[in-house]
Amino acid sequence: MSRELDLRLTAAASIGREAGQLARELFERGVPAKFKSPQDYVTEADARVEAFIRSRLNELFPDDAVVGEEAGGEPGRRTWIIDPIDGTANFAHGVPQFGVSIGLVDQGRPVLGVVYLPTRDHLYTARSGGGCFRNGRPIHASACADPATAYVEIGYSPRSDRAHYLRLLENVLDAGILVRWSGSAVLSLVQVAEGSSDGYCELFLNPWDVAAGIVLVAEAGGWTSDFFAGSGPYGGRPLLACGAAFRGPMTRICSEGLRGTDLLDPAHGIGPLVTT
């Protein structure tokens, strides 16, 4: 299994870098944006980059399924889950904060992740049991354990309940945590993996947003909630991610902020993060 993963990781890293170079060329040229729904951007670049990734994966691994943000797909025993440009709103507004995400899920569990940030030339790679790397060098999640010194991202999607989001945000701020938001789930997760952010929470994410990043965080010594638990993640659900030392404070603060909602039900959301 590890040899198969290593082969796929090498291939995915090469594909991710090539796809990112294409995305950067289109970003610098400028492409018009459309909306799939309010504040849900899509550009010509999304479709072109995804088509490139799909073509390469299908050529190299014809027995693997592929699911992507733009063209969809049906999951199989072994499934590549891809986001051609995560941070499309940033991309469309000329903000150079976006990334290419390629994750591999085997029998429902994420086992491999590649993220490439083309405007920074940062390539993040990880596979189960193999550690996490940025441009070939090991990276590690933050050792922060104190909310008073923590730097956390709280993402927002128009598909999440605004009242729940505001309640969560208020609770995090009340704990003394400094909050930011990059506009990209992929970027937020790699920042947790490399320790430049102590944690990340978002209430509505899709599997292509997180499939790669979950592996990066875990292999960097961090922790995430079990996005792929239960009946499957394809309807969208929340995610928590943080350094291992911050798991207790982060889960307690977020659980308190969401108390009384169905988002603590394992069938619908993050699940029982703390025992009371």
C-alpha positions as CSV (number, residue, x, y, z in Angstrom):
1,M,0.0,0.0,0.0
2,S,2.8,2.5,0.9
3,R,4.5,1.8,-2.5
4,E,1.2,2.5,-4.3
5,L,0.7,5.7,-2.3
6,D,4.3,6.8,-3.0
7,L,3.7,6.3,-6.8
8,R,0.5,8.2,-6.6
9,L,2.0,11.0,-4.5
10,T,4.8,11.5,-6.9
11,A,2.4,11.7,-9.8
12,A,-0.1,14.0,-8.0
13,A,2.7,16.4,-7.0
14,S,3.8,16.7,-10.6
15,I,0.2,17.1,-11.8
16,G,-0.5,19.7,-9.1
17,R,2.5,21.8,-10.0
18,E,1.6,21.8,-13.7
19,A,-2.0,22.6,-13.0
20,G,-0.9,25.4,-10.7
21,Q,1.3,26.9,-13.4
22,L,-1.7,26.9,-15.8
23,A,-3.8,28.5,-13.1
24,R,-1.2,31.2,-12.6
25,E,-1.0,31.9,-16.3
26,L,-4.7,32.4,-16.5
27,F,-4.7,34.5,-13.3
28,E,-2.1,36.9,-14.7
29,R,-3.9,37.1,-18.0
30,G,-7.3,37.7,-16.3
31,V,-10.4,35.7,-17.0
32,P,-14.1,36.7,-16.5
33,A,-16.0,35.4,-13.6
34,K,-19.5,34.0,-13.3
35,F,-21.7,33.0,-10.4
36,K,-22.9,29.4,-9.7
37,S,-25.0,30.9,-6.9
38,P,-24.7,34.2,-4.8
39,Q,-21.1,34.7,-3.9
40,D,-20.1,31.3,-5.4
41,Y,-17.6,32.3,-8.1
42,V,-16.5,30.2,-11.1
43,T,-14.2,31.2,-13.9
44,E,-13.0,29.6,-17.2
45,A,-9.8,28.8,-15.3
46,D,-11.6,26.4,-12.9
47,A,-12.9,24.3,-15.8
48,R,-9.6,24.3,-17.7
49,V,-7.5,23.4,-14.8
50,E,-9.8,20.7,-13.6
51,A,-10.0,19.2,-17.1
52,F,-6.2,19.1,-17.2
53,I,-6.0,17.3,-13.8
54,R,-8.7,14.8,-14.7
55,S,-7.0,14.0,-18.0
56,R,-3.7,13.3,-16.3
57,L,-5.2,11.2,-13.5
58,N,-7.4,9.2,-15.9
59,E,-4.3,8.5,-18.1
60,L,-2.1,7.4,-15.2
61,F,-4.7,5.7,-13.0
62,P,-7.6,4.5,-15.1
63,D,-9.1,2.3,-12.4
64,D,-9.4,5.2,-9.9
65,A,-12.5,7.4,-9.7
66,V,-12.3,11.2,-9.9
67,V,-14.6,13.7,-8.2
68,G,-14.1,17.4,-8.9
69,E,-15.8,20.6,-7.9
70,E,-16.7,21.6,-11.4
71,A,-17.4,18.3,-13.3
72,G,-18.6,16.2,-10.3
73,G,-18.1,12.5,-10.6
74,E,-19.0,9.3,-8.7
75,P,-16.8,8.1,-5.9
76,G,-15.4,4.6,-6.0
77,R,-13.2,2.4,-3.8
78,R,-10.3,4.7,-4.5
79,T,-11.2,8.2,-5.4
80,W,-9.2,11.3,-6.4
81,I,-11.0,14.5,-5.0
82,I,-9.8,17.7,-6.7
83,D,-10.4,21.4,-6.4
84,P,-8.8,23.0,-9.5
85,I,-8.7,26.5,-7.9
86,D,-9.7,26.9,-4.3
87,G,-10.1,30.5,-3.5
88,T,-11.9,31.4,-6.7
89,A,-13.3,34.6,-5.2
90,N,-9.7,35.7,-4.5
91,F,-8.7,34.6,-8.0
92,A,-11.5,36.5,-9.6
93,H,-10.7,39.7,-7.7
94,G,-7.0,39.6,-8.5
95,V,-6.0,38.5,-5.0
96,P,-3.0,36.0,-5.3
97,Q,-4.3,33.7,-2.6
98,F,-5.5,30.5,-4.2
99,G,-4.4,26.9,-4.6
100,V,-4.7,23.6,-6.5
101,S,-5.9,20.7,-4.3
102,I,-5.6,17.0,-5.1
103,G,-6.6,14.5,-2.5
104,L,-6.9,10.7,-2.6
105,V,-9.6,8.9,-0.5
106,D,-9.3,5.1,-0.2
107,Q,-12.4,3.2,1.1
108,G,-13.7,6.4,2.6
109,R,-10.5,7.6,4.3
110,P,-8.2,10.4,3.1
111,V,-4.7,8.9,2.5
112,L,-2.9,11.4,0.3
113,G,-2.8,15.1,-0.2
114,V,-1.1,17.6,-2.5
115,V,-1.7,21.3,-2.5
116,Y,0.2,23.8,-4.7
117,L,0.1,27.5,-4.2
118,P,1.3,28.8,-7.6
119,T,1.8,32.5,-6.6
120,R,4.1,31.4,-3.8
121,D,5.6,28.3,-5.5
122,H,4.8,26.3,-2.4
123,L,4.1,22.6,-3.0
124,Y,2.7,20.7,0.0
125,T,2.7,16.9,0.0
126,A,1.7,14.2,2.4
127,R,0.6,10.6,2.5
128,S,-0.6,8.4,5.4
129,G,2.4,7.6,7.6
130,G,4.9,9.6,5.6
131,G,5.0,13.0,7.2
132,C,4.2,16.4,5.6
133,F,6.4,18.5,3.4
134,R,6.6,21.9,1.8
135,N,8.9,21.9,-1.2
136,G,10.5,18.8,0.1
137,R,11.2,20.0,3.6
138,P,9.3,18.7,6.7
139,I,6.7,21.0,8.3
140,H,4.9,20.7,11.6
141,A,1.7,22.1,13.1
142,S,1.8,24.7,15.8
143,A,2.5,23.9,19.5
144,C,0.3,26.7,20.7
145,A,-2.1,25.7,23.5
146,D,-3.2,29.1,24.9
147,P,-6.2,30.8,23.3
148,A,-4.8,34.2,24.5
149,T,-1.9,33.8,22.0
150,A,-3.7,31.8,19.3
151,Y,-4.2,32.9,15.7
152,V,-7.2,31.1,14.1
153,E,-9.0,31.3,10.8
154,I,-12.8,31.2,10.8
155,G,-14.1,30.7,7.3
156,Y,-17.5,31.7,6.0
157,S,-19.7,30.3,3.3
158,P,-23.1,31.8,2.3
159,R,-24.4,28.2,2.5
160,S,-23.8,28.1,6.3
161,D,-26.4,29.5,8.7
162,R,-25.4,33.1,9.5
163,A,-26.7,33.0,13.1
164,H,-24.6,29.9,13.8
165,Y,-21.6,31.5,12.2
166,L,-22.0,34.7,14.2
167,R,-22.4,32.7,17.4
168,L,-19.3,30.7,16.7
169,L,-17.3,33.9,15.8
170,E,-18.4,35.7,19.0
171,N,-17.4,32.7,21.2
172,V,-14.0,32.5,19.6
173,L,-13.4,36.3,20.0
174,D,-14.6,36.1,23.6
175,A,-11.9,33.5,24.3
176,G,-9.3,36.1,23.3
177,I,-8.3,34.4,20.0
178,L,-7.1,36.6,17.1
179,V,-9.2,35.8,14.1
180,R,-8.5,36.1,10.3
181,W,-9.8,34.6,7.1
182,S,-7.8,33.9,3.9
183,G,-10.7,33.3,1.6
184,S,-9.5,29.7,0.8
185,A,-10.1,26.5,2.8
186,V,-7.0,25.0,1.1
187,L,-4.8,27.9,2.2
188,S,-6.3,27.8,5.7
189,L,-5.4,24.1,6.1
190,V,-1.9,24.4,4.8
191,Q,-1.3,27.2,7.2
192,V,-2.4,24.9,10.1
193,A,-0.1,22.2,8.7
194,E,2.9,24.5,8.6
195,G,2.2,26.2,11.9
196,S,1.6,29.7,10.6
197,S,-2.0,29.4,11.9
198,D,-3.0,27.7,15.1
199,G,-6.5,26.5,14.0
200,Y,-9.2,26.7,11.5
201,C,-13.0,26.3,11.6
202,E,-15.6,26.5,8.9
203,L,-19.3,25.5,9.1
204,F,-19.9,24.4,5.5
205,L,-17.3,22.7,3.3
206,N,-17.3,20.2,0.5
207,P,-14.9,17.3,0.2
208,W,-12.8,18.9,-2.6
209,D,-12.2,21.8,-0.2
210,V,-10.6,19.5,2.4
211,A,-9.6,16.1,1.1
212,A,-5.9,17.0,0.6
213,G,-5.6,19.4,3.5
214,I,-6.9,16.9,6.1
215,V,-4.0,14.6,5.2
216,L,-1.5,17.5,5.3
217,V,-2.6,18.6,8.8
218,A,-2.6,15.0,10.2
219,E,0.8,14.2,8.8
220,A,2.2,17.5,10.2
221,G,1.2,16.4,13.7
222,G,-2.1,18.4,13.8
223,W,-5.7,17.3,14.3
224,T,-8.9,17.6,12.3
225,S,-12.5,16.6,13.1
226,D,-13.6,13.5,11.1
227,F,-15.0,15.1,8.0
228,F,-15.4,11.7,6.3
229,A,-17.3,10.0,9.1
230,G,-20.8,8.6,9.0
231,S,-22.9,8.6,5.9
232,G,-20.3,10.5,3.9
233,P,-19.4,14.2,3.3
234,Y,-20.9,14.9,-0.1
235,G,-23.7,17.1,1.2
236,G,-21.3,19.5,2.8
237,R,-20.4,19.7,6.5
238,P,-18.2,21.6,9.1
239,L,-14.5,21.1,9.8
240,L,-12.2,21.9,12.7
241,A,-8.4,21.7,12.3
242,C,-5.6,22.8,14.7
243,G,-2.3,21.9,16.2
244,A,-2.5,18.9,18.5
245,A,-1.7,21.0,21.6
246,F,-4.6,23.3,20.8
247,R,-7.2,20.5,20.3
248,G,-8.7,20.8,23.8
249,P,-9.2,24.6,23.9
250,M,-10.3,24.7,20.2
251,T,-12.9,22.0,20.5
252,R,-14.2,23.3,23.8
253,I,-14.6,26.9,22.5
254,C,-16.2,25.8,19.2
255,S,-18.5,23.3,21.0
256,E,-19.7,26.0,23.4
257,G,-20.3,28.4,20.5
258,L,-22.4,25.8,18.7
259,R,-24.3,24.4,21.6
260,G,-28.0,24.0,20.9
261,T,-27.5,23.5,17.2
262,D,-27.5,20.2,15.2
263,L,-23.8,20.9,14.2
264,L,-22.6,18.8,17.2
265,D,-24.6,15.8,16.0
266,P,-22.1,13.3,14.3
267,A,-24.8,12.6,11.6
268,H,-24.9,16.3,10.6
269,G,-21.8,18.1,11.6
270,I,-18.6,18.2,13.6
271,G,-19.7,15.6,16.2
272,P,-19.1,15.4,20.0
273,L,-15.8,17.1,20.2
274,V,-15.6,17.2,24.0
275,T,-17.2,15.1,26.8
276,T,-19.2,17.1,29.4
